[in-house]
């Protein structure tokens, strides 16, 4: 078997367990988008272009709440800004690739694929290890687009008593579970989560997502500096 295909297949296998909660997550997005007033074409287009579950849900929530275009764009940008960090981490592993492959990898660089591939990159030094990220990302892409399409088709046929909304936080809890082992990560999560929860009703222009992200970032910077000073 070709080594590239083996690594590609390994990426699919590694990311597959994280795809279980993504299916109801995608269904929720498809159903909500249609209910809010987006057409099926617009809904699928959003999944194809943005390809970011959390930011797409945020977009729908803010849009349905009557937020301004500026707040919606900035909030989606803030949620997606984590991908800049993902790119910075992965860049050292793909620096020798041509621009064509870098563009493909950047498109597939989403939460689940990054979480699994970053672990793989740390343990392996194969020349073609980036195929792991492509395999994981392609799997995420296929599941997300398929579940979005199913959400559009099924729509109101999905009974509310199923409680599919649990899939949104569950998806990210599955990714963050390893981070709960470090106290600094737990504190950052608690701070940003608390600010977002309290700010939902009190922060104007529905900008609680941006404010919570900034508080989380500041907390991470402060705690990192404190720990660094203690270790010196």
ABEGO torsion letter per residue (X at the ends): XBAAAAAAAAAAAAAAAAAAAAAAAAAAAAAAAAAAGBBAAAAAAAAAAAGBAAAAAAAAAAAAAGBBAAAAAAAAAAAAAAAAAAAAAAAAAAAABBAAAAAAAAAABBAAAAAAAAAAAAABABAAAAAAAAAAAAAAAAAAAAAAAAAAAAEAABBAAAGAAAAAAAAAAAAAAAAAABAAAAAAAAAAAAAAAAAAAABBGGAAAAAAAAAAAAAAAAAAAAAAAAAX
